[in-house]
């Protein structure tokens, strides 16, 4: 079989780290239930998704959770 | 049937440009279409099933059935856990090539971890591989 490239957006980094995801973004301080941000903040939500997808092209750090700050959250 | 890597980080490289990638969403946040059966939250063991979500689905077509996180924000705007509008924005901008033929929603809470890992997860991988036809998958939780 071929593998499927994935990227995880997590708001529970300590839990996610145990599963050693191949690529993972933690938007720092985002609460559970707010993986992409708050309701109707479409620009922020889109930025988080864009950043997560961008991890696909960055040097691989399998098993690491990459943290990013989003001050407008 | 697809197999999941057990010992190593299941890292699959992606060598093409993002602008050539078709992307699917897979969420454990309990998202499904309103016209689909809800997840069974009455069973304390959890629900091992998943729902195939149309890429054409609109926010108002979707809902969350999950009793192990506060989804009041997702009830207001499901994009906070399932970015179905942002993924369309990125496709329209050309940041990605397009949206896959199927997204997947399941309820991440389960006491049947072994069955989730050995049955549900490979079924979802199979669905993505054979029918969604996604090059990349974005995973979200609650």
Backbone of each chain as ProteinMPNN parsed JSONL, in Angstrom:
{"seq_chain_A": "XXXXXXXXXXXXXXXXXXXXXXXXXXXXXXXXXXXXXXXXXXXXXXXXXXXXXXXXXXXXXXXXXXXXXXXXX", "coords_chain_A": {"N_chain_A": [[0.841, -1.195, 0.0], [0.289, 2.347, -0.453], [1.377, 5.115, 1.519], [-0.455, 7.719, 3.246], [-0.054, 11.092, 3.148], [-0.268, 13.12, 5.99], [-1.421, 15.849, 8.043], [-1.742, 17.065, 11.291], [-3.948, 19.092, 13.158], [-3.775, 20.119, 16.328], [-5.203, 20.672, 19.58], [-4.62, 19.611, 21.892], [-1.828, 19.115, 22.803], [-0.216, 17.544, 24.517], [-1.512, 15.113, 24.68], [-1.613, 14.411, 21.974], [1.071, 14.178, 21.372], [1.849, 11.743, 22.388], [1.07, 9.976, 20.47], [2.8, 10.404, 18.485], [2.558, 12.006, 15.973], [3.054, 12.373, 12.412], [3.195, 14.97, 11.261], [2.436, 17.974, 12.806], [0.486, 20.643, 14.038], [0.231, 22.944, 16.65], [-1.836, 25.394, 17.51], [-1.038, 27.801, 19.579], [-2.402, 27.935, 22.794], [-5.028, 27.702, 21.965], [-8.287, 26.635, 22.724], [-9.809, 23.451, 23.572], [-12.137, 22.375, 21.219], [-11.866, 24.539, 19.686], [-10.159, 24.252, 17.409], [-9.414, 25.535, 15.04], [-9.707, 28.133, 15.682], [-11.868, 30.821, 16.761], [-15.53, 31.022, 16.442], [-16.674, 32.163, 13.275], [-14.399, 33.601, 12.689], [-13.099, 33.819, 10.057], [-10.819, 34.508, 8.583], [-8.687, 34.031, 10.365], [-9.117, 31.283, 10.839], [-8.603, 30.296, 8.291], [-5.949, 30.989, 8.023], [-4.745, 29.374, 9.972], [-5.286, 26.846, 8.895], [-3.865, 27.07, 6.508], [-1.253, 27.334, 7.492], [-0.969, 24.854, 8.729], [-1.103, 23.103, 6.523], [1.164, 23.977, 5.234], [3.192, 22.812, 6.669], [3.633, 20.462, 5.43], [5.477, 20.953, 3.458], [7.718, 21.686, 4.79], [10.949, 21.038, 6.377], [11.091, 17.682, 7.473], [9.87, 16.83, 10.689], [9.169, 14.441, 12.196], [6.875, 13.298, 14.622], [7.151, 15.469, 16.26], [5.516, 18.281, 17.784], [4.556, 21.189, 16.334], [4.557, 24.46, 17.439], [2.61, 27.419, 17.12], [2.051, 30.934, 17.365], [-0.944, 32.776, 17.568], [-1.985, 35.735, 17.748], [-4.354, 37.041, 17.486], [-6.342, 35.356, 18.3]], "CA_chain_A": [[0.0, 0.0, 0.0], [0.994, 3.609, -0.338], [0.956, 5.867, 2.691], [-1.207, 8.945, 2.997], [0.54, 12.202, 3.907], [-1.24, 13.78, 6.867], [-0.994, 16.854, 9.011], [-2.717, 17.159, 12.383], [-4.083, 20.319, 13.937], [-4.138, 19.646, 17.663], [-5.272, 21.612, 20.703], [-4.243, 18.801, 23.056], [-0.502, 18.668, 22.372], [0.352, 16.485, 25.366], [-2.158, 13.856, 24.282], [-1.217, 14.091, 20.598], [2.502, 13.824, 21.328], [1.993, 10.314, 22.709], [0.844, 9.198, 19.255], [3.902, 10.753, 17.572], [2.039, 12.281, 14.622], [4.123, 12.714, 11.46], [3.272, 16.437, 11.155], [1.377, 18.441, 13.698], [0.489, 22.06, 14.418], [-0.53, 23.334, 17.834], [-2.043, 26.835, 17.637], [-0.782, 27.927, 21.019], [-3.44, 28.499, 23.65], [-6.388, 27.446, 21.475], [-8.998, 25.717, 23.605], [-10.495, 22.299, 22.981], [-13.357, 22.85, 20.56], [-11.472, 25.706, 18.865], [-8.929, 23.847, 16.715], [-9.071, 26.502, 13.988], [-9.975, 29.487, 16.17], [-13.225, 31.05, 17.273], [-16.556, 31.065, 15.388], [-16.798, 33.245, 12.297], [-13.101, 34.253, 12.422], [-12.741, 33.056, 8.858], [-9.432, 34.782, 8.164], [-7.82, 33.283, 11.29], [-9.298, 29.846, 10.558], [-7.94, 29.985, 7.022], [-4.504, 31.102, 8.26], [-4.318, 28.169, 10.701], [-5.284, 25.726, 7.944], [-2.756, 27.284, 5.57], [-0.01, 27.023, 8.211], [-0.903, 23.397, 8.919], [-0.756, 22.494, 5.232], [2.532, 24.369, 4.889], [4.131, 21.885, 7.325], [3.898, 19.395, 4.461], [6.647, 21.297, 2.638], [8.851, 22.055, 5.639], [11.786, 19.886, 6.701], [10.326, 16.775, 8.328], [10.165, 16.679, 12.12], [8.147, 13.476, 12.59], [6.674, 13.092, 16.049], [7.194, 16.749, 16.974], [4.359, 19.169, 17.652], [5.024, 22.536, 16.03], [3.691, 25.479, 18.051], [2.557, 28.746, 16.485], [1.247, 31.931, 18.079], [-1.96, 33.524, 16.822], [-2.32, 36.721, 18.775], [-5.732, 37.522, 17.313], [-7.3, 34.346, 18.774]], "C_chain_A": [[0.877, 1.245, 0.0], [0.524, 4.298, 0.932], [0.176, 7.099, 2.28], [-0.562, 10.061, 3.807], [-0.542, 12.925, 4.714], [-0.583, 14.904, 7.639], [-2.124, 17.02, 10.019], [-2.736, 18.583, 12.929], [-4.574, 19.883, 15.304], [-4.256, 20.803, 18.651], [-5.036, 20.854, 22.01], [-2.844, 18.237, 22.799], [0.071, 17.54, 23.214], [-0.228, 15.115, 25.018], [-1.652, 13.441, 22.898], [0.224, 13.604, 20.525], [2.71, 12.331, 21.575], [1.821, 9.442, 21.466], [1.891, 9.489, 18.189], [3.398, 10.995, 16.134], [3.16, 12.735, 13.677], [4.3, 14.218, 11.256], [2.122, 16.978, 11.989], [1.576, 19.895, 14.07], [-0.356, 22.246, 15.672], [-0.655, 24.856, 17.834], [-2.085, 27.163, 19.128], [-1.945, 28.597, 21.745], [-4.856, 28.284, 23.162], [-7.035, 26.384, 22.367], [-9.542, 24.518, 22.829], [-11.843, 22.777, 22.436], [-13.099, 24.058, 19.67], [-10.215, 25.383, 18.06], [-8.459, 24.875, 15.69], [-9.247, 27.941, 14.458], [-11.397, 29.599, 16.675], [-14.233, 31.138, 16.112], [-16.468, 32.338, 14.552], [-15.507, 34.03, 12.07], [-12.482, 33.575, 11.202], [-11.285, 33.282, 8.433], [-8.449, 34.018, 9.048], [-7.906, 31.781, 11.006], [-8.536, 29.44, 9.295], [-6.418, 30.034, 7.186], [-3.982, 29.857, 8.984], [-4.262, 26.976, 9.744], [-4.118, 25.843, 6.963], [-1.423, 26.921, 6.23], [0.15, 25.517, 8.411], [-0.477, 22.716, 7.619], [0.686, 22.806, 4.845], [3.561, 23.46, 5.552], [4.51, 20.744, 6.395], [5.196, 19.664, 3.692], [7.867, 21.693, 3.473], [9.707, 20.82, 5.934], [11.079, 18.981, 7.714], [10.814, 16.778, 9.768], [9.157, 15.695, 12.695], [8.081, 13.307, 14.11], [6.699, 14.372, 16.863], [5.904, 17.527, 16.77], [4.902, 20.586, 17.447], [4.044, 23.557, 16.616], [3.746, 26.776, 17.266], [1.686, 29.661, 17.329], [0.278, 32.599, 17.124], [-2.54, 34.547, 17.789], [-3.753, 37.222, 18.646], [-6.764, 36.489, 17.736], [-8.11, 34.901, 19.944]], "O_chain_A": [[2.041, 1.208, 0.396], [-0.606, 4.086, 1.372], [0.153, 7.473, 1.108], [-0.527, 9.985, 5.035], [-1.59, 13.292, 4.183], [0.628, 14.917, 7.859], [-3.298, 17.103, 9.657], [-1.691, 19.2, 13.135], [-5.67, 19.336, 15.427], [-3.513, 21.782, 18.574], [-5.23, 21.397, 23.097], [-2.683, 17.033, 22.6], [0.767, 16.67, 22.692], [0.467, 14.099, 25.055], [-1.308, 12.281, 22.672], [0.558, 12.731, 19.724], [3.638, 11.73, 21.034], [2.341, 8.328, 21.397], [1.872, 8.889, 17.113], [3.77, 10.276, 15.207], [4.102, 13.404, 14.102], [5.425, 14.693, 11.097], [0.988, 16.507, 11.895], [2.687, 20.327, 14.378], [-1.492, 21.78, 15.755], [0.32, 25.547, 18.128], [-3.044, 26.842, 19.83], [-2.406, 29.673, 21.362], [-5.805, 28.641, 23.86], [-6.417, 25.378, 22.714], [-9.711, 24.564, 21.61], [-12.586, 23.489, 23.111], [-14.001, 24.541, 18.986], [-9.286, 26.19, 18.04], [-7.258, 25.065, 15.493], [-8.964, 28.873, 13.706], [-12.047, 28.598, 16.977], [-13.846, 31.306, 14.955], [-16.221, 33.431, 15.063], [-15.511, 35.02, 11.339], [-11.485, 32.86, 11.301], [-10.61, 32.358, 7.981], [-7.491, 33.427, 8.55], [-6.885, 31.096, 10.942], [-7.91, 28.382, 9.243], [-5.69, 29.245, 6.585], [-2.912, 29.345, 8.655], [-3.314, 26.192, 9.774], [-3.469, 24.852, 6.63], [-0.569, 26.283, 5.613], [1.246, 24.972, 8.283], [0.405, 21.857, 7.619], [1.351, 21.992, 4.202], [4.684, 23.34, 5.061], [5.568, 20.132, 6.543], [5.917, 18.737, 3.322], [8.925, 21.999, 2.923], [9.25, 19.69, 5.762], [10.531, 19.468, 8.703], [12.015, 16.734, 10.032], [8.374, 16.051, 13.576], [9.105, 13.19, 14.783], [6.313, 14.369, 18.032], [5.278, 17.445, 15.714], [5.623, 21.11, 18.296], [2.85, 23.52, 16.322], [4.811, 27.183, 16.802], [0.707, 29.223, 17.933], [0.64, 32.946, 16.0], [-3.466, 34.256, 18.546], [-4.305, 37.771, 19.6], [-7.96, 36.717, 17.552], [-8.97, 34.205, 20.485]]}, "seq_chain_B": "XXXXXXXXXXXXXXXXXXXXXXXXXXXXXXXXXXXXXXXXXXXXXXXXXXXXXXXXXXXXXXXXXXXXXXXXXXXXXXXXXXXXXXXXXXXXXXXXXXXXXXXXXXXXXXXXXXXXXXXXXXXXXXXXXXXXXXXXXXXXXX", "coords_chain_B": {"N_chain_B": [[-6.844, -4.631, 2.768], [-5.989, -1.643, 4.42], [-3.016, -1.029, 6.294], [-1.844, 0.113, 9.444], [0.997, 1.87, 10.56], [2.877, 0.623, 13.249], [5.175, 0.732, 14.814], [6.911, 2.761, 13.986], [6.998, 6.336, 13.404], [4.393, 7.158, 11.315], [5.312, 8.428, 8.79], [4.687, 9.862, 5.769], [6.144, 10.976, 2.903], [5.649, 13.995, 0.947], [6.083, 15.04, -2.166], [5.342, 16.746, -4.178], [4.139, 20.002, -5.339], [2.207, 22.068, -3.13], [0.22, 23.381, -4.443], [-0.634, 21.592, -6.241], [-2.053, 19.75, -4.919], [-4.748, 17.725, -3.85], [-7.027, 17.943, -1.235], [-8.263, 16.414, 1.724], [-10.452, 16.481, 4.575], [-10.292, 15.02, 7.749], [-11.972, 14.347, 10.599], [-12.105, 13.986, 14.139], [-13.996, 15.103, 15.616], [-16.677, 14.595, 15.824], [-18.302, 15.421, 13.735], [-20.931, 15.457, 11.378], [-23.216, 15.071, 8.571], [-26.428, 16.626, 8.669], [-28.393, 15.066, 7.6], [-27.617, 12.524, 8.107], [-27.333, 9.57, 10.232], [-26.921, 10.334, 13.683], [-23.942, 10.158, 15.763], [-23.605, 7.518, 18.164], [-24.104, 8.472, 21.208], [-25.065, 7.456, 23.482], [-24.007, 5.065, 24.143], [-21.678, 3.956, 26.347], [-19.284, 2.9, 25.623], [-18.579, 4.202, 23.383], [-18.608, 5.14, 19.846], [-17.869, 3.468, 16.968], [-18.187, 4.031, 14.344], [-18.04, 5.84, 11.181], [-18.675, 8.81, 9.232], [-19.247, 9.733, 5.872], [-18.556, 12.752, 4.459], [-19.882, 15.105, 2.294], [-18.007, 17.012, -0.063], [-19.343, 19.152, -0.982], [-20.93, 19.989, 1.032], [-22.557, 22.403, 3.054], [-22.028, 24.747, 5.746], [-24.412, 24.919, 7.164], [-25.497, 22.464, 6.655], [-24.304, 20.702, 8.31], [-23.544, 19.123, 11.488], [-22.683, 18.581, 14.97], [-22.211, 15.674, 16.849], [-21.283, 14.732, 19.831], [-20.15, 14.012, 23.014], [-18.029, 14.611, 24.627], [-16.567, 16.916, 24.578], [-16.749, 20.498, 24.728], [-18.831, 21.638, 22.433], [-20.083, 23.962, 21.748], [-19.162, 26.25, 20.4], [-18.586, 25.127, 17.906], [-21.139, 24.419, 17.191], [-22.145, 26.816, 16.533], [-20.479, 27.645, 14.474], [-19.197, 25.448, 12.453], [-16.744, 25.401, 11.329], [-14.752, 25.841, 13.207], [-13.812, 23.45, 14.126], [-13.824, 21.902, 11.893], [-12.701, 22.683, 9.041], [-14.324, 23.523, 6.632], [-15.097, 25.667, 5.07], [-12.702, 27.329, 5.04], [-11.018, 25.513, 3.612], [-12.064, 25.574, 1.096], [-11.597, 28.213, 0.466], [-8.79, 28.192, 0.304], [-8.496, 26.506, -1.87], [-9.727, 28.016, -3.869], [-8.007, 30.129, -3.997], [-5.862, 28.913, -5.104], [-3.89, 27.915, -3.538], [-4.008, 25.301, -2.738], [-4.723, 22.488, -4.895], [-7.325, 21.507, -5.007], [-10.427, 20.378, -3.493], [-11.001, 17.277, -1.939], [-12.917, 14.333, -2.96], [-14.367, 13.325, -0.888], [-14.902, 13.976, 2.566], [-14.24, 12.97, 5.971], [-15.963, 12.177, 8.962], [-15.792, 11.332, 12.382], [-16.482, 10.116, 15.747], [-14.369, 10.92, 18.167], [-14.221, 9.977, 20.748], [-13.779, 7.003, 22.493], [-13.98, 3.905, 24.249], [-13.019, 1.724, 23.201], [-10.319, 1.304, 22.189], [-8.558, -0.404, 20.856], [-10.126, -1.546, 18.858], [-10.853, 0.762, 17.506], [-8.383, 1.513, 16.512], [-7.568, -0.731, 15.059], [-9.667, -1.37, 13.401], [-11.557, 0.781, 12.692], [-9.827, 2.968, 11.982], [-8.146, 1.894, 9.844], [-10.214, 1.45, 8.012], [-11.067, 4.035, 7.461], [-8.726, 5.037, 6.329], [-8.659, 3.469, 4.06], [-10.943, 4.366, 2.759], [-10.219, 6.999, 2.2], [-8.051, 6.511, 0.533], [-9.119, 5.023, -1.622], [-11.554, 6.205, -2.465], [-11.948, 8.919, -1.699], [-9.775, 10.048, -2.82], [-7.774, 11.79, -2.07], [-4.741, 13.677, -1.986], [-3.504, 14.656, 0.211], [-4.164, 14.754, 3.728], [-5.884, 16.536, 6.198], [-6.017, 16.422, 9.608], [-8.266, 16.773, 12.305], [-9.214, 17.314, 15.73], [-11.503, 17.507, 18.501]], "CA_chain_B": [[-7.126, -3.657, 3.834], [-4.831, -0.829, 4.758], [-2.403, -1.291, 7.589], [-1.268, 1.286, 10.084], [2.323, 1.651, 11.124], [2.789, 0.455, 14.698], [6.411, 0.969, 15.549], [7.566, 3.991, 13.567], [6.109, 7.432, 13.039], [3.948, 6.822, 9.947], [5.574, 9.619, 7.99], [4.656, 9.676, 4.317], [6.576, 12.23, 2.275], [4.855, 14.55, -0.141], [7.141, 15.697, -2.925], [4.844, 17.707, -5.169], [3.783, 21.313, -4.796], [0.884, 22.121, -2.495], [-0.747, 23.879, -5.429], [-1.097, 20.45, -7.042], [-2.591, 18.761, -3.979], [-6.158, 17.628, -3.484], [-6.956, 17.796, 0.223], [-9.461, 15.971, 2.448], [-10.497, 16.691, 6.023], [-10.743, 13.9, 8.57], [-12.113, 14.916, 11.942], [-12.59, 13.169, 15.265], [-14.799, 16.03, 16.424], [-18.096, 14.212, 15.837], [-19.035, 16.161, 12.692], [-21.609, 14.677, 10.34], [-24.296, 15.801, 7.905], [-27.685, 16.534, 9.409], [-29.226, 14.004, 7.023], [-27.026, 11.221, 8.441], [-27.57, 9.191, 11.629], [-25.917, 10.894, 14.6], [-23.123, 9.166, 16.465], [-24.307, 6.976, 19.331], [-23.447, 8.96, 22.429], [-25.657, 6.769, 24.631], [-23.169, 3.905, 24.452], [-20.496, 4.42, 27.077], [-18.076, 2.413, 24.954], [-18.306, 5.065, 22.237], [-19.17, 4.76, 18.555], [-16.714, 3.211, 16.103], [-18.531, 4.271, 12.943], [-17.669, 7.149, 10.636], [-19.593, 9.323, 8.213], [-18.624, 10.359, 4.706], [-19.122, 14.094, 4.335], [-19.742, 15.624, 0.932], [-17.232, 18.256, -0.182], [-20.28, 20.231, -1.319], [-21.739, 20.319, 2.215], [-22.446, 23.756, 3.589], [-21.995, 24.777, 7.208], [-25.749, 24.656, 7.718], [-25.833, 21.05, 6.437], [-23.483, 19.887, 9.202], [-23.755, 19.264, 12.93], [-21.752, 17.83, 15.807], [-22.736, 14.816, 17.912], [-20.102, 14.33, 20.605], [-20.447, 14.469, 24.378], [-16.818, 14.669, 25.449], [-15.947, 18.241, 24.568], [-17.73, 21.579, 24.606], [-18.89, 21.988, 21.009], [-21.014, 25.083, 21.538], [-18.623, 27.096, 19.333], [-18.766, 24.405, 16.634], [-22.564, 24.48, 16.855], [-22.346, 28.146, 15.95], [-19.691, 27.692, 13.236], [-18.494, 24.161, 12.481], [-15.37, 25.61, 10.842], [-13.767, 25.876, 14.303], [-13.206, 22.114, 14.241], [-13.897, 21.225, 10.594], [-12.568, 23.904, 8.226], [-14.855, 23.235, 5.294], [-15.032, 26.917, 4.303], [-11.307, 27.667, 4.746], [-10.378, 24.664, 2.597], [-12.541, 26.078, -0.199], [-10.869, 29.463, 0.218], [-7.427, 27.859, -0.14], [-8.605, 25.956, -3.227], [-10.05, 29.09, -4.815], [-6.792, 30.953, -4.137], [-4.823, 28.143, -5.779], [-2.886, 27.444, -2.573], [-4.082, 23.863, -3.012], [-5.36, 22.268, -6.195], [-8.766, 21.338, -4.868], [-10.977, 19.668, -2.343], [-11.183, 15.874, -2.303], [-14.302, 13.909, -3.236], [-15.027, 12.987, 0.376], [-14.283, 14.183, 3.866], [-14.672, 11.944, 6.926], [-16.172, 12.567, 10.35], [-16.101, 10.284, 13.361], [-16.491, 10.633, 17.106], [-13.073, 10.46, 18.673], [-14.267, 9.33, 22.063], [-14.114, 5.586, 22.534], [-13.277, 3.051, 25.211], [-12.582, 0.551, 22.418], [-9.185, 1.851, 21.438], [-7.975, -1.413, 19.964], [-10.982, -1.67, 17.67], [-10.721, 2.023, 16.761], [-7.075, 1.492, 15.845], [-7.377, -1.855, 14.127], [-10.78, -1.512, 12.463], [-12.066, 2.046, 12.148], [-8.791, 3.778, 11.334], [-7.828, 1.372, 8.502], [-11.362, 1.66, 7.1], [-11.019, 5.439, 7.04], [-7.585, 5.152, 5.41], [-9.092, 2.83, 2.809], [-11.915, 5.282, 2.148], [-9.444, 8.123, 1.664], [-7.19, 6.021, -0.539], [-9.842, 4.485, -2.78], [-12.7, 6.97, -2.942], [-11.785, 10.363, -1.539], [-8.716, 10.379, -3.789], [-7.002, 12.932, -1.572], [-3.278, 13.571, -1.928], [-3.133, 15.028, 1.576], [-5.271, 14.766, 4.686], [-5.768, 17.359, 7.403], [-6.72, 15.787, 10.722], [-8.602, 17.641, 13.436], [-9.967, 16.737, 16.834], [-12.488, 18.443, 19.033]], "C_chain_B": [[-5.841, -2.905, 4.19], [-4.299, -1.204, 6.14], [-1.815, -0.007, 8.135], [0.099, 0.921, 10.654], [2.239, 1.596, 12.639], [4.044, 0.953, 15.411], [7.031, 2.322, 15.222], [6.52, 5.09, 13.425], [5.69, 7.206, 11.586], [4.072, 8.017, 9.009], [5.575, 9.262, 6.512], [5.073, 10.978, 3.667], [5.592, 12.705, 1.212], [5.782, 15.448, -0.954], [6.643, 16.743, -3.908], [4.56, 19.051, -4.52], [2.405, 21.246, -4.153], [-0.187, 22.548, -3.498], [-1.239, 22.774, -6.365], [-1.82, 19.416, -6.194], [-4.102, 18.88, -3.814], [-6.216, 17.223, -2.012], [-8.309, 17.359, 0.78], [-9.317, 16.315, 3.928], [-10.971, 15.406, 6.69], [-10.792, 14.4, 10.003], [-12.664, 13.905, 12.937], [-13.576, 13.955, 16.117], [-16.292, 15.728, 16.402], [-18.939, 14.945, 14.811], [-19.692, 15.168, 11.725], [-22.664, 15.554, 9.683], [-25.586, 15.602, 8.696], [-28.584, 15.428, 8.87], [-28.64, 12.611, 7.263], [-27.36, 10.855, 9.891], [-26.507, 9.821, 12.535], [-25.059, 9.784, 15.205], [-23.851, 8.749, 17.742], [-23.582, 7.413, 20.613], [-24.039, 8.302, 23.675], [-24.796, 5.579, 25.061], [-21.877, 4.372, 25.119], [-19.196, 3.931, 26.459], [-17.69, 3.29, 23.768], [-18.913, 4.503, 20.964], [-18.01, 4.637, 17.571], [-16.985, 3.53, 14.632], [-18.022, 5.636, 12.488], [-18.655, 7.536, 9.554], [-18.779, 9.95, 7.079], [-19.322, 11.691, 4.468], [-18.827, 14.634, 2.934], [-18.897, 16.889, 0.92], [-18.112, 19.456, -0.529], [-21.06, 20.711, -0.09], [-21.486, 21.755, 2.658], [-22.473, 23.675, 5.115], [-23.358, 24.399, 7.787], [-26.221, 23.221, 7.479], [-25.191, 20.142, 7.483], [-23.843, 20.117, 10.658], [-22.736, 18.394, 13.665], [-22.55, 16.972, 16.788], [-21.541, 14.229, 18.649], [-20.348, 14.833, 22.02], [-19.198, 14.541, 25.253], [-15.976, 15.911, 25.193], [-17.058, 19.267, 24.385], [-17.771, 22.031, 23.145], [-19.867, 23.139, 20.742], [-20.489, 26.044, 20.463], [-18.8, 26.436, 17.964], [-20.234, 24.394, 16.208], [-22.884, 25.806, 16.159], [-21.66, 28.248, 14.58], [-18.793, 26.456, 13.216], [-17.038, 24.286, 12.003], [-14.335, 25.647, 11.961], [-13.148, 24.507, 14.568], [-13.098, 21.405, 12.885], [-13.885, 22.315, 9.518], [-13.035, 23.751, 6.781], [-14.926, 24.505, 4.438], [-13.582, 27.335, 4.02], [-10.668, 26.791, 3.662], [-10.838, 25.098, 1.204], [-11.841, 27.381, -0.552], [-9.483, 29.147, -0.336], [-7.437, 27.246, -1.544], [-8.867, 27.072, -4.237], [-8.853, 30.016, -5.026], [-5.693, 30.243, -4.923], [-3.711, 27.688, -4.85], [-2.815, 25.919, -2.593], [-4.827, 23.692, -4.328], [-6.872, 22.172, -6.073], [-9.127, 20.558, -3.627], [-11.3, 18.242, -2.798], [-12.665, 15.517, -2.448], [-15.08, 13.57, -1.976], [-14.206, 13.517, 1.537], [-14.838, 13.1, 4.8], [-14.852, 12.563, 8.306], [-16.398, 11.345, 11.221], [-16.062, 10.898, 14.752], [-15.284, 10.064, 17.836], [-13.128, 9.778, 20.018], [-14.604, 7.856, 21.911], [-13.361, 4.908, 23.668], [-12.724, 1.82, 24.489], [-11.407, 0.946, 21.524], [-8.613, 0.855, 20.439], [-8.805, -1.541, 18.689], [-10.93, -0.386, 16.828], [-9.454, 1.998, 15.911], [-7.003, 0.429, 14.749], [-8.496, -1.991, 13.103], [-11.173, -0.168, 11.836], [-10.986, 2.811, 11.376], [-8.382, 3.209, 9.967], [-8.976, 1.536, 7.507], [-11.368, 3.102, 6.578], [-9.871, 5.644, 6.04], [-7.944, 4.58, 4.04], [-10.041, 3.758, 2.038], [-11.184, 6.454, 1.489], [-8.66, 7.671, 0.434], [-7.981, 5.695, -1.799], [-10.9, 5.434, -3.336], [-12.569, 8.483, -2.791], [-10.775, 10.898, -2.561], [-7.919, 11.612, -3.361], [-5.507, 12.643, -1.666], [-2.785, 13.809, -0.509], [-4.372, 15.014, 2.449], [-4.927, 15.685, 5.852], [-6.64, 16.731, 8.477], [-7.031, 16.821, 11.791], [-9.345, 16.847, 14.5], [-10.999, 17.742, 17.298], [-11.805, 19.646, 19.646]], "O_chain_B": [[-4.756, -3.484, 4.248], [-5.042, -1.635, 7.022], [-1.348, 0.85, 7.385], [0.315, -0.181, 11.157], [1.59, 2.444, 13.25], [3.961, 1.531, 16.495], [7.618, 2.96, 16.096], [5.322, 4.822, 13.336], [6.549, 7.075, 10.714], [3.08, 8.543, 8.505], [6.382, 8.447, 6.065], [4.412, 11.997, 3.863], [4.816, 11.925, 0.659], [6.213, 16.497, -0.476], [7.43, 17.541, -4.418], [4.718, 19.219, -3.311], [1.547, 20.47, -4.572], [-1.342, 22.131, -3.412], [-2.142, 22.988, -7.175], [-2.162, 18.336, -6.677], [-4.653, 19.971, -3.66], [-5.542, 16.283, -1.591], [-9.357, 17.858, 0.371], [-8.21, 16.424, 4.455], [-11.935, 14.784, 6.245], [-9.777, 14.825, 10.556], [-13.544, 13.1, 12.632], [-13.947, 13.523, 17.209], [-17.09, 16.517, 16.907], [-20.15, 15.082, 14.983], [-19.085, 14.178, 11.316], [-22.973, 16.641, 10.171], [-25.806, 14.557, 9.308], [-29.436, 14.909, 9.591], [-29.113, 11.631, 6.688], [-27.642, 11.742, 10.697], [-25.326, 9.837, 12.188], [-25.424, 8.61, 15.155], [-24.612, 9.525, 18.321], [-22.596, 6.808, 21.032], [-23.581, 8.551, 24.79], [-24.858, 5.144, 26.211], [-21.085, 5.097, 24.518], [-18.129, 4.478, 26.734], [-16.603, 3.142, 23.209], [-19.644, 3.513, 20.997], [-17.259, 5.591, 17.367], [-16.123, 3.325, 13.777], [-17.628, 6.473, 13.3], [-19.381, 6.693, 9.026], [-17.763, 10.605, 7.308], [-20.54, 11.742, 4.297], [-17.69, 14.619, 2.463], [-19.048, 17.746, 1.791], [-17.702, 20.609, -0.395], [-21.767, 21.717, -0.156], [-20.358, 22.246, 2.636], [-22.885, 22.669, 5.693], [-23.448, 23.658, 8.766], [-27.236, 22.805, 8.038], [-25.493, 18.95, 7.542], [-24.377, 21.165, 11.022], [-22.03, 17.586, 13.062], [-23.448, 17.465, 17.471], [-20.868, 13.332, 18.141], [-20.725, 15.992, 22.196], [-19.296, 14.532, 26.48], [-14.799, 15.95, 25.553], [-18.16, 18.941, 23.944], [-16.864, 22.717, 22.674], [-20.405, 23.265, 19.642], [-21.277, 26.595, 19.695], [-19.125, 27.105, 16.984], [-20.54, 24.364, 15.017], [-23.776, 25.888, 15.314], [-22.192, 28.857, 13.652], [-17.757, 26.421, 13.88], [-16.215, 23.401, 12.238], [-13.144, 25.498, 11.69], [-12.076, 24.415, 15.167], [-12.365, 20.425, 12.75], [-14.941, 22.814, 9.128], [-12.246, 23.837, 5.841], [-14.826, 24.428, 3.214], [-13.257, 27.664, 2.879], [-9.859, 27.282, 2.875], [-10.078, 24.998, 0.241], [-11.528, 27.633, -1.716], [-9.046, 29.749, -1.317], [-6.498, 27.442, -2.316], [-8.298, 27.074, -5.328], [-8.699, 30.612, -6.092], [-4.723, 30.865, -5.355], [-2.705, 27.141, -5.301], [-1.744, 25.323, -2.483], [-5.476, 24.617, -4.817], [-7.61, 22.683, -6.915], [-8.278, 20.143, -2.838], [-11.805, 18.029, -3.9], [-13.545, 16.304, -2.099], [-16.311, 13.532, -1.992], [-12.976, 13.51, 1.501], [-15.792, 12.403, 4.454], [-14.029, 13.356, 8.764], [-17.119, 10.426, 10.834], [-15.663, 12.05, 14.923], [-15.204, 8.861, 18.086], [-12.192, 9.076, 20.398], [-15.597, 7.501, 21.276], [-12.24, 5.293, 24.003], [-12.048, 0.985, 25.09], [-11.489, 0.925, 20.296], [-8.232, 1.218, 19.326], [-8.264, -1.634, 17.587], [-10.958, -0.438, 15.598], [-9.455, 2.408, 14.75], [-6.457, 0.656, 13.67], [-8.325, -2.637, 12.069], [-11.128, 0.0, 10.617], [-11.214, 3.245, 10.247], [-8.279, 3.974, 9.008], [-8.75, 1.735, 6.313], [-11.642, 3.348, 5.403], [-10.029, 6.336, 5.035], [-7.579, 5.134, 3.003], [-9.937, 3.903, 0.82], [-11.497, 6.845, 0.364], [-8.616, 8.371, -0.579], [-7.572, 6.045, -2.906], [-11.123, 5.469, -4.547], [-13.023, 9.24, -3.65], [-10.895, 12.008, -3.08], [-7.449, 12.379, -4.201], [-5.065, 11.514, -1.453], [-1.781, 13.24, -0.082], [-5.486, 15.233, 1.975], [-3.835, 15.622, 6.416], [-7.84, 16.532, 8.287], [-6.183, 17.64, 12.146], [-10.01, 15.852, 14.214], [-11.328, 18.696, 16.594], [-12.476, 20.548, 20.149]]}, "name": "protein", "num_of_chains": 2, "seq": "XXXXXXXXXXXXXXXXXXXXXXXXXXXXXXXXXXXXXXXXXXXXXXXXXXXXXXXXXXXXXXXXXXXXXXXXXXXXXXXXXXXXXXXXXXXXXXXXXXXXXXXXXXXXXXXXXXXXXXXXXXXXXXXXXXXXXXXXXXXXXXXXXXXXXXXXXXXXXXXXXXXXXXXXXXXXXXXXXXXXXXXXXXXXXXXXXXXXXXXXXXXXXXXXXXXXXXX"}
